[in-house]
Structures are given as C-alpha cells and as structure tokens.
Amino acid sequence: PLKQKLGLNTESISKNELIKLTQFLIAQTNYFRQNITSKQAFEEKNINAEVYSNYEKLPFGFHKIINPSLKPAFGSNIMSCLGTSGVYYFFSGEANVNTNTFAFEKPFICSHEVAHQMGIASEQEANYLAFLACEESKDPVFRYSANSSMAVLAINSLWRVDSLETKKLKSTLNNTVLDDFRKIKSRNRKFENPVDKYVVSAFYDIFLKSNGQKLGSESYNRAIELLIAQKRKTGY
C-alpha cells in the first residue's frame, strides 16, 4: 500500500482535519478556475505528453510506465451509460478515457487511468497519485482538474460527518466552478438509466471487492485519507 511505501499515517483522522482539507481544496479550486479562460476550460487538446511528464516529476522510485498508451475510449456513450469516465484494460495495458468528458475533467481522469497503468490497482491510491501528478503541472487546467475532483470527494466525505458544515463550505465555491459542476451534472443526467443504478453499480462494487478493494466503490472517496496524511507530513 502507498501509505506504507510513503510513510503516510491515516490513523484517527479527525473531522477538523477533514474540514481543513476541504477548505484548502475549495480555495485551490476557486483560485485555479479564475486563472482559466472559458475557452481553455473546454477546448480539446492533446494532454497525453503532459500527463506522463507530470508522473516523471514525482519523487518516487517505485513507479514506472513501461508501455505508455492513453487514448480515447471506443464506445464512450456506452461507458457514460455505465457511469464510467475511464477504464484500464489490463489485458492490453491500455488506459482509455471517455470522450464525453469535458476538457477540464480529462487531466485528472487520464492521470487516474495512468496510475493503474503503472500497476496501482487501488482506486483510492490511483486518485491520490493522479492528484499528485496533476499538481506537478504548470497548466492551470491540470491543477483545476485535480483540485476540483478531490474537492468533490472531500465534500462527499464531509457530508457523511457534518452536513451543516458541508453546506457552509459548498457556499464558498465560486459561481464559475458551480457552473462547471452543473454542466457535468447535466451531461450525466442524459445518460442516467436504471441498469447503471441498480445493476452495474452493484456489480462494480462486487468487482472491486473481489480484486482486493475491501471498501468497494467507496474506496474512491478514501483517497482523501491519503491526502490528509500527506498534509500531516508536509503541511499546507
């Protein structure tokens, strides 16, 4: 586990630590969104080289990408109906990204799938590494993609602990960020279907658990624990 490799202590995380991290991620999200023009946020560009370059900057000796392969996924509409933004095909070693995602979502999604390509099986570890990789970028779209994605995970985690504090913090998101979130919600609504909600989600949860992810689909949110543990070591 990464927490052992990196010496991260995830024990006894307090609500105050979760609140502090959520505040930090929201502030970062607001800041980087202000540094992006509307055109930059939604334009399509080749980000593959940047994704791999960011990973090379990480000071870890255990990660290595042997066969870089990051490409648009075939059948993205089907993936959207299944609620999937990206997928790693372990048979071919390819990382695939749903083409229905917005440009500002893709850096984090691509980085997540590349983490799997590096041999990281855990969803929470893949999210954590994707965040660290995007943070190495000088591109505000990459930084916004990572911080906004992790902010959503932090907000969801905090909601289960303190809904009133969560509402208070959500109100500090600026309007441009909220507009982006509405666009994502509107797109997702187009692909909503009972098969994904009642069949695929349940099956995917079983799939994750059968592959060693004891928390199932909840493991996506537990990436926040790793980030809190990192902040314990490095500070804000």
C-alpha positions in Angstrom: 0.0 0.0 0.0 1.1 3.5 -0.8 0.6 4.7 2.8 3.3 2.2 3.8 5.6 3.0 0.9 5.3 6.7 1.6 5.1 6.6 5.3 1.6 8.1 5.5 -0.3 7.9 8.7 -4.1 7.6 8.1 -5.0 6.6 11.7 -7.5 8.6 13.7 -8.3 11.3 11.2 -10.4 14.0 12.8 -13.4 15.9 11.5 -11.3 19.1 11.9 -8.6 17.7 9.6 -11.3 16.8 7.0 -12.8 20.3 7.2 -9.3 21.9 6.8 -8.5 19.8 3.8 -11.9 20.6 2.2 -11.4 24.3 2.8 -8.0 24.0 1.2 -9.2 22.1 -1.9 -12.1 24.5 -2.4 -9.8 27.5 -2.2 -7.4 25.9 -4.7 -10.3 25.0 -7.0 -11.5 28.6 -6.9 -8.0 30.0 -7.5 -7.1 27.9 -10.5 -10.6 28.3 -12.1 -10.0 32.1 -12.0 -6.8 31.6 -14.0 -8.5 29.7 -16.8 -10.4 31.3 -19.6 -13.7 29.7 -20.7 -12.0 28.7 -24.0 -9.1 27.0 -22.2 -11.5 25.1 -19.9 -13.5 23.5 -22.7 -11.1 23.3 -25.6 -9.8 19.9 -26.7 -6.0 19.4 -26.6 -3.5 16.6 -26.5 -2.7 16.2 -22.9 -1.1 12.8 -23.0 2.5 14.1 -23.0 1.8 16.4 -20.1 0.2 13.5 -18.1 3.3 11.3 -18.5 5.7 14.2 -17.9 4.0 15.0 -14.6 4.4 11.5 -13.4 8.1 11.6 -14.2 8.5 14.6 -11.9 7.2 12.7 -8.9 10.0 11.8 -6.4 9.1 8.1 -6.2 11.4 5.3 -7.2 8.8 2.6 -7.3 6.6 3.8 -10.3 7.4 3.1 -13.9 5.4 3.3 -17.0 6.7 0.6 -19.3 4.3 0.9 -22.2 2.6 4.4 -22.4 -0.8 4.1 -24.0 -3.5 6.6 -23.3 -6.3 7.0 -25.8 -10.0 7.9 -26.4 -12.2 5.0 -25.5 -14.3 3.2 -28.2 -18.0 3.2 -27.2 -17.9 6.2 -24.9 -21.7 6.5 -25.0 -22.0 3.0 -23.5 -19.4 3.9 -20.9 -21.4 7.0 -20.0 -24.5 4.9 -19.6 -22.4 2.7 -17.2 -21.2 5.7 -15.3 -17.6 5.2 -16.3 -15.2 8.1 -17.1 -12.2 5.9 -17.9 -11.1 2.3 -17.9 -7.8 0.5 -17.8 -7.7 -2.7 -19.9 -5.3 -4.9 -18.1 -5.2 -7.4 -21.0 -3.7 -4.9 -23.4 -2.2 -2.4 -20.9 -4.1 0.5 -22.4 -5.6 3.4 -20.5 -8.8 4.6 -22.1 -10.8 7.8 -21.5 -14.4 8.5 -22.1 -14.7 11.1 -24.9 -17.9 12.5 -23.4 -15.9 14.1 -20.5 -15.2 17.8 -20.6 -11.7 19.1 -21.2 -11.3 20.3 -17.7 -12.1 16.8 -16.3 -9.7 14.9 -18.5 -6.3 15.7 -16.9 -7.4 14.1 -13.6 -9.2 11.2 -15.3 -6.3 10.5 -17.6 -3.8 10.7 -14.7 -6.0 8.3 -12.7 -6.0 5.7 -15.5 -2.3 6.0 -16.0 -1.8 5.3 -12.3 -3.5 1.9 -13.0 -1.1 1.5 -15.9 1.8 1.9 -13.5 0.5 -1.1 -11.6 -1.6 0.8 -9.0 -4.7 -1.4 -8.5 -6.4 0.5 -5.6 -8.9 3.2 -6.7 -8.1 5.4 -3.8 -4.4 5.2 -4.5 -4.9 5.9 -8.2 -6.9 9.1 -7.3 -4.2 10.1 -4.8 -1.4 9.7 -7.3 -3.5 11.4 -10.0 -3.8 14.4 -7.8 -0.1 14.5 -7.0 0.8 14.2 -10.7 -1.5 17.0 -11.8 -0.1 19.2 -9.0 3.3 18.9 -10.8 1.8 20.7 -13.8 2.1 24.4 -14.6 -1.1 24.3 -16.6 -4.0 25.8 -14.6 -6.4 23.4 -16.3 -4.5 20.4 -14.8 -4.4 22.0 -11.4 -8.1 22.8 -11.6 -9.0 19.4 -12.8 -7.2 17.7 -9.8 -8.3 20.1 -7.1 -11.9 20.3 -8.2 -12.1 16.5 -8.4 -10.6 16.0 -5.0 -12.8 18.8 -3.6 -15.9 16.9 -4.6 -14.5 13.7 -2.9 -13.8 15.8 0.2 -17.2 17.4 0.2 -18.9 14.0 -0.1 -16.8 12.6 2.7 -17.5 15.6 5.0 -21.3 15.3 4.2 -21.4 12.0 5.9 -19.9 13.6 9.0 -21.3 17.1 9.2 -23.9 18.1 6.6 -24.3 21.7 8.0 -20.5 22.4 7.8 -20.6 20.8 4.3 -23.3 23.3 3.1 -21.3 26.1 4.6 -18.2 25.2 2.7 -20.0 24.5 -0.6 -21.3 28.0 -0.5 -17.7 29.3 -0.8 -17.3 27.7 -4.3 -17.3 30.5 -6.9 -20.1 30.7 -9.5 -17.8 29.6 -12.4 -16.9 26.4 -10.6 -20.6 25.8 -9.8 -21.4 26.3 -13.4 -18.8 23.7 -14.4 -20.4 21.3 -11.9 -23.8 21.9 -13.3 -22.5 21.1 -16.8 -21.2 17.8 -15.5 -24.5 17.1 -13.8 -26.5 18.0 -16.9 -24.3 15.7 -19.0 -24.6 12.8 -16.6 -28.4 13.2 -16.4 -28.5 12.5 -20.2 -27.1 9.0 -19.6 -28.9 8.1 -16.4 -30.6 4.7 -16.6 -31.8 2.1 -14.1 -29.3 -0.5 -15.4 -26.4 1.6 -14.2 -28.0 2.5 -10.9 -29.3 -0.9 -9.8 -27.2 -3.4 -11.7 -23.9 -2.0 -12.9 -23.1 -0.1 -9.7 -23.8 -3.1 -7.6 -21.7 -5.4 -9.9 -18.8 -2.9 -10.0 -18.8 -2.8 -6.2 -18.5 -6.6 -6.1 -15.8 -6.5 -8.8 -13.7 -4.1 -6.8 -14.1 -6.1 -3.6 -13.2 -9.3 -5.5 -10.0 -7.7 -6.7 -8.8 -6.8 -3.2 -10.6 -3.5 -2.8 -12.3 -4.2 0.5 -14.2 -0.9 0.5 -15.6 -1.5 -2.9 -16.7 1.6 -4.8 -16.4 3.7 -1.6 -12.6 3.4 -2.0 -12.7 6.3 -4.5 -13.5 8.7 -1.6 -10.9 7.2 0.8 -8.2 8.9 -1.3 -9.0 11.9 0.9 -7.4 10.0 3.8 -4.1 9.7 2.0 -4.1 13.4 1.2 -4.8 14.3 4.8 -2.0 12.0 5.9 0.3 13.8 3.4 -0.7 17.2 4.8 0.1 15.9 8.2 3.7 15.4 7.0 4.2 18.4 4.7 1.7 21.0 6.0 -0.4 23.3 3.8 
